[in-house]
Amino acid sequence: MATLQETHEHVGETQGISNHDHDLLQDLSRRLDALWRYDQYIANADGKPDLQNCWRDLKRQEISTVDRLKQLIAEEVRQDCF
């Protein structure tokens, strides 16, 4: 019977893209998911203006971060590194 190490020794050997490009895509996806939820969070905080303002501030920050990640990905593509 194969050990756990033997059955997983080749996991991760094949990469479709560089680790740093994968990281950019992974983080962009995570942040897009969070961004998608902020409107619901704002609605859920109806009657709680401080909470709504907090969610709006976080949403603005997330939009800025998403834009930055998209710029970095575009630059990677332009440099043919992707």
PDB file with SEQRES, HELIX, SHEET and CRYST1 records, atoms N, CA, C and O in Angstrom:
SEQRES   1 A   82  MET ALA THR LEU GLN GLU THR HIS GLU HIS VAL GLY GLU          
SEQRES   2 A   82  THR GLN GLY ILE SER ASN HIS ASP HIS ASP LEU LEU GLN          
SEQRES   3 A   82  ASP LEU SER ARG ARG LEU ASP ALA LEU TRP ARG TYR ASP          
SEQRES   4 A   82  GLN TYR ILE ALA ASN ALA ASP GLY LYS PRO ASP LEU GLN          
SEQRES   5 A   82  ASN CYS TRP ARG ASP LEU LYS ARG GLN GLU ILE SER THR          
SEQRES   6 A   82  VAL ASP ARG LEU LYS GLN LEU ILE ALA GLU GLU VAL ARG          
SEQRES   7 A   82  GLN ASP CYS PHE                                              
HELIX    1 AA1 LEU A    4  HIS A    8  1                                   5    
HELIX    2 AA2 ASN A   19  ASN A   44  1                                  26    
HELIX    3 AA3 PRO A   49  ARG A   78  1                                  30    
CRYST1    1.000    1.000    1.000  90.00  90.00  90.00 P 1           1          
ATOM      1  N   MET A   1       0.844  -1.172   0.000  1.00  0.00           N  
ATOM      2  CA  MET A   1       0.000   0.000   0.000  1.00  0.00           C  
ATOM      3  C   MET A   1       0.896   1.244   0.000  1.00  0.00           C  
ATOM      4  O   MET A   1       1.873   1.310   0.747  1.00  0.00           O  
ATOM      5  N   ALA A   2       0.561   2.225  -0.839  1.00  0.00           N  
ATOM      6  CA  ALA A   2       1.355   3.445  -0.958  1.00  0.00           C  
ATOM      7  C   ALA A   2       1.130   4.343   0.255  1.00  0.00           C  
ATOM      8  O   ALA A   2       0.028   4.439   0.795  1.00  0.00           O  
ATOM      9  N   THR A   3       2.216   4.995   0.659  1.00  0.00           N  
ATOM     10  CA  THR A   3       2.095   5.936   1.767  1.00  0.00           C  
ATOM     11  C   THR A   3       1.537   7.253   1.243  1.00  0.00           C  
ATOM     12  O   THR A   3       1.503   7.486   0.035  1.00  0.00           O  
ATOM     13  N   LEU A   4       1.104   8.108   2.156  1.00  0.00           N  
ATOM     14  CA  LEU A   4       0.560   9.406   1.778  1.00  0.00           C  
ATOM     15  C   LEU A   4       1.589  10.202   0.987  1.00  0.00           C  
ATOM     16  O   LEU A   4       1.247  10.855   0.000  1.00  0.00           O  
ATOM     17  N   GLN A   5       2.836  10.151   1.413  1.00  0.00           N  
ATOM     18  CA  GLN A   5       3.900  10.880   0.711  1.00  0.00           C  
ATOM     19  C   GLN A   5       4.056  10.358  -0.713  1.00  0.00           C  
ATOM     20  O   GLN A   5       4.214  11.149  -1.643  1.00  0.00           O  
ATOM     21  N   GLU A   6       4.015   9.057  -0.894  1.00  0.00           N  
ATOM     22  CA  GLU A   6       4.171   8.481  -2.225  1.00  0.00           C  
ATOM     23  C   GLU A   6       3.011   8.842  -3.139  1.00  0.00           C  
ATOM     24  O   GLU A   6       3.217   9.042  -4.336  1.00  0.00           O  
ATOM     25  N   THR A   7       1.812   8.928  -2.614  1.00  0.00           N  
ATOM     26  CA  THR A   7       0.659   9.230  -3.459  1.00  0.00           C  
ATOM     27  C   THR A   7       0.570  10.715  -3.807  1.00  0.00           C  
ATOM     28  O   THR A   7      -0.135  11.082  -4.746  1.00  0.00           O  
ATOM     29  N   HIS A   8       1.264  11.564  -3.073  1.00  0.00           N  
ATOM     30  CA  HIS A   8       1.213  12.999  -3.314  1.00  0.00           C  
ATOM     31  C   HIS A   8       2.547  13.589  -3.759  1.00  0.00           C  
ATOM     32  O   HIS A   8       2.677  14.811  -3.824  1.00  0.00           O  
ATOM     33  N   GLU A   9       3.529  12.766  -4.065  1.00  0.00           N  
ATOM     34  CA  GLU A   9       4.856  13.295  -4.362  1.00  0.00           C  
ATOM     35  C   GLU A   9       4.917  14.103  -5.651  1.00  0.00           C  
ATOM     36  O   GLU A   9       5.852  14.883  -5.827  1.00  0.00           O  
ATOM     37  N   HIS A  10       3.964  13.947  -6.549  1.00  0.00           N  
ATOM     38  CA  HIS A  10       4.002  14.676  -7.824  1.00  0.00           C  
ATOM     39  C   HIS A  10       2.950  15.778  -7.911  1.00  0.00           C  
ATOM     40  O   HIS A  10       2.819  16.434  -8.945  1.00  0.00           O  
ATOM     41  N   VAL A  11       2.212  15.981  -6.841  1.00  0.00           N  
ATOM     42  CA  VAL A  11       1.200  17.033  -6.838  1.00  0.00           C  
ATOM     43  C   VAL A  11       1.891  18.380  -6.974  1.00  0.00           C  
ATOM     44  O   VAL A  11       2.844  18.675  -6.253  1.00  0.00           O  
ATOM     45  N   GLY A  12       1.411  19.187  -7.893  1.00  0.00           N  
ATOM     46  CA  GLY A  12       1.958  20.527  -8.078  1.00  0.00           C  
ATOM     47  C   GLY A  12       3.126  20.614  -9.034  1.00  0.00           C  
ATOM     48  O   GLY A  12       3.681  21.698  -9.218  1.00  0.00           O  
ATOM     49  N   GLU A  13       3.521  19.509  -9.652  1.00  0.00           N  
ATOM     50  CA  GLU A  13       4.648  19.569 -10.589  1.00  0.00           C  
ATOM     51  C   GLU A  13       4.275  20.293 -11.879  1.00  0.00           C  
ATOM     52  O   GLU A  13       5.114  20.976 -12.464  1.00  0.00           O  
ATOM     53  N   THR A  14       3.051  20.157 -12.322  1.00  0.00           N  
ATOM     54  CA  THR A  14       2.615  20.778 -13.562  1.00  0.00           C  
ATOM     55  C   THR A  14       1.930  22.089 -13.244  1.00  0.00           C  
ATOM     56  O   THR A  14       0.953  22.142 -12.497  1.00  0.00           O  
ATOM     57  N   GLN A  15       2.472  23.156 -13.834  1.00  0.00           N  
ATOM     58  CA  GLN A  15       1.912  24.481 -13.615  1.00  0.00           C  
ATOM     59  C   GLN A  15       1.456  25.059 -14.944  1.00  0.00           C  
ATOM     60  O   GLN A  15       2.167  24.982 -15.946  1.00  0.00           O  
ATOM     61  N   GLY A  16       0.263  25.639 -14.940  1.00  0.00           N  
ATOM     62  CA  GLY A  16      -0.221  26.315 -16.137  1.00  0.00           C  
ATOM     63  C   GLY A  16       0.350  27.710 -16.257  1.00  0.00           C  
ATOM     64  O   GLY A  16       0.509  28.229 -17.362  1.00  0.00           O  
ATOM     65  N   ILE A  17       0.661  28.323 -15.117  1.00  0.00           N  
ATOM     66  CA  ILE A  17       1.236  29.671 -15.080  1.00  0.00           C  
ATOM     67  C   ILE A  17       2.191  29.750 -13.892  1.00  0.00           C  
ATOM     68  O   ILE A  17       2.219  28.858 -13.044  1.00  0.00           O  
ATOM     69  N   SER A  18       2.958  30.807 -13.843  1.00  0.00           N  
ATOM     70  CA  SER A  18       3.893  31.018 -12.733  1.00  0.00           C  
ATOM     71  C   SER A  18       3.136  31.186 -11.426  1.00  0.00           C  
ATOM     72  O   SER A  18       1.980  31.609 -11.407  1.00  0.00           O  
ATOM     73  N   ASN A  19       3.811  30.847 -10.336  1.00  0.00           N  
ATOM     74  CA  ASN A  19       3.173  30.976  -9.024  1.00  0.00           C  
ATOM     75  C   ASN A  19       2.687  32.400  -8.764  1.00  0.00           C  
ATOM     76  O   ASN A  19       1.584  32.598  -8.254  1.00  0.00           O  
ATOM     77  N   HIS A  20       3.515  33.401  -9.117  1.00  0.00           N  
ATOM     78  CA  HIS A  20       3.105  34.780  -8.823  1.00  0.00           C  
ATOM     79  C   HIS A  20       1.884  35.193  -9.641  1.00  0.00           C  
ATOM     80  O   HIS A  20       1.071  35.986  -9.166  1.00  0.00           O  
ATOM     81  N   ASP A  21       1.741  34.675 -10.852  1.00  0.00           N  
ATOM     82  CA  ASP A  21       0.550  34.973 -11.648  1.00  0.00           C  
ATOM     83  C   ASP A  21      -0.672  34.256 -11.090  1.00  0.00           C  
ATOM     84  O   ASP A  21      -1.769  34.813 -11.059  1.00  0.00           O  
ATOM     85  N   HIS A  22      -0.479  33.032 -10.656  1.00  0.00           N  
ATOM     86  CA  HIS A  22      -1.563  32.301 -10.004  1.00  0.00           C  
ATOM     87  C   HIS A  22      -2.019  33.046  -8.756  1.00  0.00           C  
ATOM     88  O   HIS A  22      -3.217  33.155  -8.491  1.00  0.00           O  
ATOM     89  N   ASP A  23      -1.057  33.558  -7.992  1.00  0.00           N  
ATOM     90  CA  ASP A  23      -1.386  34.311  -6.782  1.00  0.00           C  
ATOM     91  C   ASP A  23      -2.238  35.537  -7.111  1.00  0.00           C  
ATOM     92  O   ASP A  23      -3.208  35.830  -6.411  1.00  0.00           O  
ATOM     93  N   LEU A  24      -1.872  36.250  -8.177  1.00  0.00           N  
ATOM     94  CA  LEU A  24      -2.650  37.421  -8.587  1.00  0.00           C  
ATOM     95  C   LEU A  24      -4.086  37.037  -8.914  1.00  0.00           C  
ATOM     96  O   LEU A  24      -5.028  37.693  -8.470  1.00  0.00           O  
ATOM     97  N   LEU A  25      -4.246  35.973  -9.689  1.00  0.00           N  
ATOM     98  CA  LEU A  25      -5.590  35.521 -10.069  1.00  0.00           C  
ATOM     99  C   LEU A  25      -6.389  35.024  -8.869  1.00  0.00           C  
ATOM    100  O   LEU A  25      -7.580  35.308  -8.747  1.00  0.00           O  
ATOM    101  N   GLN A  26      -5.737  34.293  -8.002  1.00  0.00           N  
ATOM    102  CA  GLN A  26      -6.399  33.753  -6.822  1.00  0.00           C  
ATOM    103  C   GLN A  26      -6.908  34.885  -5.931  1.00  0.00           C  
ATOM    104  O   GLN A  26      -8.045  34.861  -5.461  1.00  0.00           O  
ATOM    105  N   ASP A  27      -6.041  35.878  -5.710  1.00  0.00           N  
ATOM    106  CA  ASP A  27      -6.440  36.982  -4.848  1.00  0.00           C  
ATOM    107  C   ASP A  27      -7.512  37.843  -5.508  1.00  0.00           C  
ATOM    108  O   ASP A  27      -8.431  38.308  -4.833  1.00  0.00           O  
ATOM    109  N   LEU A  28      -7.408  38.060  -6.814  1.00  0.00           N  
ATOM    110  CA  LEU A  28      -8.441  38.809  -7.525  1.00  0.00           C  
ATOM    111  C   LEU A  28      -9.792  38.111  -7.377  1.00  0.00           C  
ATOM    112  O   LEU A  28     -10.799  38.764  -7.104  1.00  0.00           O  
ATOM    113  N   SER A  29      -9.819  36.818  -7.552  1.00  0.00           N  
ATOM    114  CA  SER A  29     -11.061  36.059  -7.421  1.00  0.00           C  
ATOM    115  C   SER A  29     -11.649  36.198  -6.020  1.00  0.00           C  
ATOM    116  O   SER A  29     -12.855  36.395  -5.866  1.00  0.00           O  
ATOM    117  N   ARG A  30     -10.815  36.097  -5.020  1.00  0.00           N  
ATOM    118  CA  ARG A  30     -11.270  36.207  -3.632  1.00  0.00           C  
ATOM    119  C   ARG A  30     -11.860  37.591  -3.365  1.00  0.00           C  
ATOM    120  O   ARG A  30     -12.897  37.724  -2.716  1.00  0.00           O  
ATOM    121  N   ARG A  31     -11.185  38.611  -3.875  1.00  0.00           N  
ATOM    122  CA  ARG A  31     -11.648  39.983  -3.649  1.00  0.00           C  
ATOM    123  C   ARG A  31     -12.907  40.302  -4.454  1.00  0.00           C  
ATOM    124  O   ARG A  31     -13.759  41.059  -3.989  1.00  0.00           O  
ATOM    125  N   LEU A  32     -13.034  39.735  -5.650  1.00  0.00           N  
ATOM    126  CA  LEU A  32     -14.264  39.923  -6.424  1.00  0.00           C  
ATOM    127  C   LEU A  32     -15.458  39.303  -5.704  1.00  0.00           C  
ATOM    128  O   LEU A  32     -16.554  39.864  -5.707  1.00  0.00           O  
ATOM    129  N   ASP A  33     -15.242  38.155  -5.094  1.00  0.00           N  
ATOM    130  CA  ASP A  33     -16.308  37.530  -4.316  1.00  0.00           C  
ATOM    131  C   ASP A  33     -16.719  38.420  -3.149  1.00  0.00           C  
ATOM    132  O   ASP A  33     -17.911  38.580  -2.883  1.00  0.00           O  
ATOM    133  N   ALA A  34     -15.749  38.996  -2.452  1.00  0.00           N  
ATOM    134  CA  ALA A  34     -16.052  39.883  -1.328  1.00  0.00           C  
ATOM    135  C   ALA A  34     -16.771  41.130  -1.819  1.00  0.00           C  
ATOM    136  O   ALA A  34     -17.743  41.570  -1.205  1.00  0.00           O  
ATOM    137  N   LEU A  35     -16.303  41.695  -2.912  1.00  0.00           N  
ATOM    138  CA  LEU A  35     -16.910  42.898  -3.465  1.00  0.00           C  
ATOM    139  C   LEU A  35     -18.379  42.654  -3.805  1.00  0.00           C  
ATOM    140  O   LEU A  35     -19.231  43.509  -3.562  1.00  0.00           O  
ATOM    141  N   TRP A  36     -18.660  41.511  -4.354  1.00  0.00           N  
ATOM    142  CA  TRP A  36     -20.013  41.126  -4.738  1.00  0.00           C  
ATOM    143  C   TRP A  36     -20.952  41.116  -3.529  1.00  0.00           C  
ATOM    144  O   TRP A  36     -22.148  41.373  -3.669  1.00  0.00           O  
ATOM    145  N   ARG A  37     -20.415  40.822  -2.349  1.00  0.00           N  
ATOM    146  CA  ARG A  37     -21.232  40.706  -1.145  1.00  0.00           C  
ATOM    147  C   ARG A  37     -21.500  42.043  -0.446  1.00  0.00           C  
ATOM    148  O   ARG A  37     -22.459  42.141   0.320  1.00  0.00           O  
ATOM    149  N   TYR A  38     -20.696  43.055  -0.682  1.00  0.00           N  
ATOM    150  CA  TYR A  38     -20.821  44.300   0.077  1.00  0.00           C  
ATOM    151  C   TYR A  38     -22.192  44.946  -0.040  1.00  0.00           C  
ATOM    152  O   TYR A  38     -22.695  45.471   0.953  1.00  0.00           O  
ATOM    153  N   ASP A  39     -22.809  44.929  -1.200  1.00  0.00           N  
ATOM    154  CA  ASP A  39     -24.133  45.522  -1.325  1.00  0.00           C  
ATOM    155  C   ASP A  39     -25.136  44.825  -0.405  1.00  0.00           C  
ATOM    156  O   ASP A  39     -26.005  45.473   0.178  1.00  0.00           O  
ATOM    157  N   GLN A  40     -25.012  43.518  -0.280  1.00  0.00           N  
ATOM    158  CA  GLN A  40     -25.898  42.786   0.634  1.00  0.00           C  
ATOM    159  C   GLN A  40     -25.605  43.167   2.076  1.00  0.00           C  
ATOM    160  O   GLN A  40     -26.527  43.330   2.877  1.00  0.00           O  
ATOM    161  N   TYR A  41     -24.328  43.309   2.412  1.00  0.00           N  
ATOM    162  CA  TYR A  41     -23.967  43.710   3.777  1.00  0.00           C  
ATOM    163  C   TYR A  41     -24.544  45.083   4.100  1.00  0.00           C  
ATOM    164  O   TYR A  41     -25.046  45.313   5.200  1.00  0.00           O  
ATOM    165  N   ILE A  42     -24.468  45.991   3.132  1.00  0.00           N  
ATOM    166  CA  ILE A  42     -25.014  47.338   3.327  1.00  0.00           C  
ATOM    167  C   ILE A  42     -26.527  47.252   3.549  1.00  0.00           C  
ATOM    168  O   ILE A  42     -27.065  47.903   4.444  1.00  0.00           O  
ATOM    169  N   ALA A  43     -27.198  46.457   2.741  1.00  0.00           N  
ATOM    170  CA  ALA A  43     -28.643  46.285   2.897  1.00  0.00           C  
ATOM    171  C   ALA A  43     -28.978  45.641   4.237  1.00  0.00           C  
ATOM    172  O   ALA A  43     -29.949  46.032   4.886  1.00  0.00           O  
ATOM    173  N   ASN A  44     -28.195  44.670   4.652  1.00  0.00           N  
ATOM    174  CA  ASN A  44     -28.444  43.996   5.930  1.00  0.00           C  
ATOM    175  C   ASN A  44     -28.313  44.953   7.117  1.00  0.00           C  
ATOM    176  O   ASN A  44     -28.922  44.736   8.165  1.00  0.00           O  
ATOM    177  N   ALA A  45     -27.526  45.998   6.950  1.00  0.00           N  
ATOM    178  CA  ALA A  45     -27.294  46.962   8.029  1.00  0.00           C  
ATOM    179  C   ALA A  45     -28.290  48.127   7.974  1.00  0.00           C  
ATOM    180  O   ALA A  45     -28.033  49.194   8.532  1.00  0.00           O  
ATOM    181  N   ASP A  46     -29.400  47.923   7.312  1.00  0.00           N  
ATOM    182  CA  ASP A  46     -30.428  48.966   7.209  1.00  0.00           C  
ATOM    183  C   ASP A  46     -30.782  49.488   8.609  1.00  0.00           C  
ATOM    184  O   ASP A  46     -31.048  48.715   9.529  1.00  0.00           O  
ATOM    185  N   GLY A  47     -30.778  50.812   8.741  1.00  0.00           N  
ATOM    186  CA  GLY A  47     -31.059  51.417  10.041  1.00  0.00           C  
ATOM    187  C   GLY A  47     -29.847  51.561  10.927  1.00  0.00           C  
ATOM    188  O   GLY A  47     -29.950  52.077  12.040  1.00  0.00           O  
ATOM    189  N   LYS A  48     -28.703  51.115  10.454  1.00  0.00           N  
ATOM    190  CA  LYS A  48     -27.438  51.201  11.195  1.00  0.00           C  
ATOM    191  C   LYS A  48     -26.438  51.976  10.345  1.00  0.00           C  
ATOM    192  O   LYS A  48     -25.581  51.375   9.698  1.00  0.00           O  
ATOM    193  N   PRO A  49     -26.539  53.315  10.338  1.00  0.00           N  
ATOM    194  CA  PRO A  49     -25.712  54.108   9.432  1.00  0.00           C  
ATOM    195  C   PRO A  49     -24.199  53.925   9.639  1.00  0.00           C  
ATOM    196  O   PRO A  49     -23.438  53.983   8.674  1.00  0.00           O  
ATOM    197  N   ASP A  50     -23.761  53.707  10.874  1.00  0.00           N  
ATOM    198  CA  ASP A  50     -22.328  53.494  11.109  1.00  0.00           C  
ATOM    199  C   ASP A  50     -21.848  52.208  10.447  1.00  0.00           C  
ATOM    200  O   ASP A  50     -20.774  52.159   9.847  1.00  0.00           O  
ATOM    201  N   LEU A  51     -22.667  51.171  10.569  1.00  0.00           N  
ATOM    202  CA  LEU A  51     -22.312  49.900   9.923  1.00  0.00           C  
ATOM    203  C   LEU A  51     -22.334  50.035   8.407  1.00  0.00           C  
ATOM    204  O   LEU A  51     -21.437  49.554   7.715  1.00  0.00           O  
ATOM    205  N   GLN A  52     -23.369  50.694   7.903  1.00  0.00           N  
ATOM    206  CA  GLN A  52     -23.447  50.880   6.455  1.00  0.00           C  
ATOM    207  C   GLN A  52     -22.240  51.667   5.938  1.00  0.00           C  
ATOM    208  O   GLN A  52     -21.674  51.330   4.898  1.00  0.00           O  
ATOM    209  N   ASN A  53     -21.852  52.712   6.665  1.00  0.00           N  
ATOM    210  CA  ASN A  53     -20.673  53.491   6.255  1.00  0.00           C  
ATOM    211  C   ASN A  53     -19.409  52.650   6.283  1.00  0.00           C  
ATOM    212  O   ASN A  53     -18.547  52.788   5.415  1.00  0.00           O  
ATOM    213  N   CYS A  54     -19.298  51.786   7.268  1.00  0.00           N  
ATOM    214  CA  CYS A  54     -18.135  50.885   7.337  1.00  0.00           C  
ATOM    215  C   CYS A  54     -18.092  49.991   6.103  1.00  0.00           C  
ATOM    216  O   CYS A  54     -17.049  49.862   5.461  1.00  0.00           O  
ATOM    217  N   TRP A  55     -19.238  49.367   5.768  1.00  0.00           N  
ATOM    218  CA  TRP A  55     -19.290  48.490   4.595  1.00  0.00           C  
ATOM    219  C   TRP A  55     -19.011  49.269   3.310  1.00  0.00           C  
ATOM    220  O   TRP A  55     -18.348  48.757   2.408  1.00  0.00           O  
ATOM    221  N   ARG A  56     -19.512  50.502   3.221  1.00  0.00           N  
ATOM    222  CA  ARG A  56     -19.250  51.321   2.038  1.00  0.00           C  
ATOM    223  C   ARG A  56     -17.762  51.650   1.918  1.00  0.00           C  
ATOM    224  O   ARG A  56     -17.195  51.607   0.827  1.00  0.00           O  
ATOM    225  N   ASP A  57     -17.136  51.978   3.053  1.00  0.00           N  
ATOM    226  CA  ASP A  57     -15.691  52.261   3.042  1.00  0.00           C  
ATOM    227  C   ASP A  57     -14.894  51.039   2.603  1.00  0.00           C  
ATOM    228  O   ASP A  57     -13.979  51.141   1.787  1.00  0.00           O  
ATOM    229  N   LEU A  58     -15.254  49.887   3.154  1.00  0.00           N  
ATOM    230  CA  LEU A  58     -14.555  48.651   2.780  1.00  0.00           C  
ATOM    231  C   LEU A  58     -14.780  48.321   1.309  1.00  0.00           C  
ATOM    232  O   LEU A  58     -13.873  47.839   0.630  1.00  0.00           O  
ATOM    233  N   LYS A  59     -15.985  48.579   0.821  1.00  0.00           N  
ATOM    234  CA  LYS A  59     -16.287  48.342  -0.596  1.00  0.00           C  
ATOM    235  C   LYS A  59     -15.406  49.223  -1.479  1.00  0.00           C  
ATOM    236  O   LYS A  59     -14.853  48.752  -2.472  1.00  0.00           O  
ATOM    237  N   ARG A  60     -15.275  50.511  -1.116  1.00  0.00           N  
ATOM    238  CA  ARG A  60     -14.416  51.417  -1.895  1.00  0.00           C  
ATOM    239  C   ARG A  60     -12.962  50.937  -1.895  1.00  0.00           C  
ATOM    240  O   ARG A  60     -12.291  50.962  -2.927  1.00  0.00           O  
ATOM    241  N   GLN A  61     -12.492  50.506  -0.745  1.00  0.00           N  
ATOM    242  CA  GLN A  61     -11.126  49.989  -0.655  1.00  0.00           C  
ATOM    243  C   GLN A  61     -10.953  48.750  -1.527  1.00  0.00           C  
ATOM    244  O   GLN A  61      -9.941  48.593  -2.209  1.00  0.00           O  
ATOM    245  N   GLU A  62     -11.941  47.886  -1.496  1.00  0.00           N  
ATOM    246  CA  GLU A  62     -11.876  46.650  -2.286  1.00  0.00           C  
ATOM    247  C   GLU A  62     -11.879  46.959  -3.778  1.00  0.00           C  
ATOM    248  O   GLU A  62     -11.150  46.329  -4.543  1.00  0.00           O  
ATOM    249  N   ILE A  63     -12.693  47.923  -4.195  1.00  0.00           N  
ATOM    250  CA  ILE A  63     -12.715  48.318  -5.604  1.00  0.00           C  
ATOM    251  C   ILE A  63     -11.334  48.806  -6.028  1.00  0.00           C  
ATOM    252  O   ILE A  63     -10.859  48.467  -7.112  1.00  0.00           O  
ATOM    253  N   SER A  64     -10.698  49.595  -5.183  1.00  0.00           N  
ATOM    254  CA  SER A  64      -9.355  50.090  -5.481  1.00  0.00           C  
ATOM    255  C   SER A  64      -8.353  48.939  -5.592  1.00  0.00           C  
ATOM    256  O   SER A  64      -7.516  48.922  -6.494  1.00  0.00           O  
ATOM    257  N   THR A  65      -8.443  47.994  -4.686  1.00  0.00           N  
ATOM    258  CA  THR A  65      -7.533  46.844  -4.708  1.00  0.00           C  
ATOM    259  C   THR A  65      -7.778  45.978  -5.936  1.00  0.00           C  
ATOM    260  O   THR A  65      -6.826  45.512  -6.562  1.00  0.00           O  
ATOM    261  N   VAL A  66      -9.042  45.757  -6.287  1.00  0.00           N  
ATOM    262  CA  VAL A  66      -9.386  44.985  -7.483  1.00  0.00           C  
ATOM    263  C   VAL A  66      -8.802  45.669  -8.723  1.00  0.00           C  
ATOM    264  O   VAL A  66      -8.221  45.010  -9.585  1.00  0.00           O  
ATOM    265  N   ASP A  67      -8.959  46.981  -8.803  1.00  0.00           N  
ATOM    266  CA  ASP A  67      -8.405  47.714  -9.944  1.00  0.00           C  
ATOM    267  C   ASP A  67      -6.885  47.547 -10.023  1.00  0.00           C  
ATOM    268  O   ASP A  67      -6.331  47.366 -11.108  1.00  0.00           O  
ATOM    269  N   ARG A  68      -6.227  47.607  -8.885  1.00  0.00           N  
ATOM    270  CA  ARG A  68      -4.761  47.445  -8.853  1.00  0.00           C  
ATOM    271  C   ARG A  68      -4.351  46.044  -9.308  1.00  0.00           C  
ATOM    272  O   ARG A  68      -3.412  45.889 -10.088  1.00  0.00           O  
ATOM    273  N   LEU A  69      -5.047  45.049  -8.826  1.00  0.00           N  
ATOM    274  CA  LEU A  69      -4.731  43.681  -9.238  1.00  0.00           C  
ATOM    275  C   LEU A  69      -4.954  43.494 -10.736  1.00  0.00           C  
ATOM    276  O   LEU A  69      -4.158  42.834 -11.403  1.00  0.00           O  
ATOM    277  N   LYS A  70      -6.023  44.065 -11.264  1.00  0.00           N  
ATOM    278  CA  LYS A  70      -6.283  43.967 -12.701  1.00  0.00           C  
ATOM    279  C   LYS A  70      -5.169  44.647 -13.495  1.00  0.00           C  
ATOM    280  O   LYS A  70      -4.765  44.148 -14.546  1.00  0.00           O  
ATOM    281  N   GLN A  71      -4.672  45.775 -13.004  1.00  0.00           N  
ATOM    282  CA  GLN A  71      -3.559  46.455 -13.671  1.00  0.00           C  
ATOM    283  C   GLN A  71      -2.303  45.584 -13.661  1.00  0.00           C  
ATOM    284  O   GLN A  71      -1.602  45.481 -14.667  1.00  0.00           O  
ATOM    285  N   LEU A  72      -2.030  44.964 -12.525  1.00  0.00           N  
ATOM    286  CA  LEU A  72      -0.848  44.100 -12.428  1.00  0.00           C  
ATOM    287  C   LEU A  72      -0.963  42.894 -13.353  1.00  0.00           C  
ATOM    288  O   LEU A  72       0.018  42.506 -13.987  1.00  0.00           O  
ATOM    289  N   ILE A  73      -2.142  42.304 -13.436  1.00  0.00           N  
ATOM    290  CA  ILE A  73      -2.350  41.169 -14.336  1.00  0.00           C  
ATOM    291  C   ILE A  73      -2.171  41.612 -15.780  1.00  0.00           C  
ATOM    292  O   ILE A  73      -1.532  40.916 -16.569  1.00  0.00           O  
ATOM    293  N   ALA A  74      -2.736  42.776 -16.132  1.00  0.00           N  
ATOM    294  CA  ALA A  74      -2.577  43.294 -17.495  1.00  0.00           C  
ATOM    295  C   ALA A  74      -1.111  43.521 -17.823  1.00  0.00           C  
ATOM    296  O   ALA A  74      -0.675  43.242 -18.940  1.00  0.00           O  
ATOM    297  N   GLU A  75      -0.351  44.020 -16.872  1.00  0.00           N  
ATOM    298  CA  GLU A  75       1.088  44.247 -17.089  1.00  0.00           C  
ATOM    299  C   GLU A  75       1.819  42.925 -17.295  1.00  0.00           C  
ATOM    300  O   GLU A  75       2.700  42.827 -18.149  1.00  0.00           O  
ATOM    301  N   GLU A  76       1.456  41.918 -16.520  1.00  0.00           N  
ATOM    302  CA  GLU A  76       2.061  40.586 -16.690  1.00  0.00           C  
ATOM    303  C   GLU A  76       1.776  40.060 -18.094  1.00  0.00           C  
ATOM    304  O   GLU A  76       2.658  39.484 -18.732  1.00  0.00           O  
ATOM    305  N   VAL A  77       0.554  40.255 -18.575  1.00  0.00           N  
ATOM    306  CA  VAL A  77       0.183  39.807 -19.913  1.00  0.00           C  
ATOM    307  C   VAL A  77       0.983  40.580 -20.970  1.00  0.00           C  
ATOM    308  O   VAL A  77       1.503  39.986 -21.914  1.00  0.00           O  
ATOM    309  N   ARG A  78       1.078  41.911 -20.805  1.00  0.00           N  
ATOM    310  CA  ARG A  78       1.839  42.735 -21.750  1.00  0.00           C  
ATOM    311  C   ARG A  78       3.310  42.308 -21.820  1.00  0.00           C  
ATOM    312  O   ARG A  78       3.923  42.353 -22.887  1.00  0.00           O  
ATOM    313  N   GLN A  79       3.863  41.899 -20.696  1.00  0.00           N  
ATOM    314  CA  GLN A  79       5.254  41.470 -20.649  1.00  0.00           C  
ATOM    315  C   GLN A  79       5.427  40.020 -21.096  1.00  0.00           C  
ATOM    316  O   GLN A  79       6.530  39.476 -21.056  1.00  0.00           O  
ATOM    317  N   ASP A  80       4.331  39.403 -21.519  1.00  0.00           N  
ATOM    318  CA  ASP A  80       4.326  38.007 -21.955  1.00  0.00           C  
ATOM    319  C   ASP A  80       4.831  37.082 -20.858  1.00  0.00           C  
ATOM    320  O   ASP A  80       5.449  36.054 -21.136  1.00  0.00           O  
ATOM    321  N   CYS A  81       4.565  37.449 -19.621  1.00  0.00           N  
ATOM    322  CA  CYS A  81       4.965  36.629 -18.467  1.00  0.00           C  
ATOM    323  C   CYS A  81       3.843  35.722 -18.006  1.00  0.00           C  
ATOM    324  O   CYS A  81       4.057  34.840 -17.174  1.00  0.00           O  
ATOM    325  N   PHE A  82       2.675  35.926 -18.526  1.00  0.00           N  
ATOM    326  CA  PHE A  82       1.496  35.224 -18.039  1.00  0.00           C  
ATOM    327  C   PHE A  82       1.338  33.890 -18.697  1.00  0.00           C  
ATOM    328  O   PHE A  82       0.389  33.164 -18.400  1.00  0.00           O  
TER     329      PHE A  82                                                      
END                                                                             
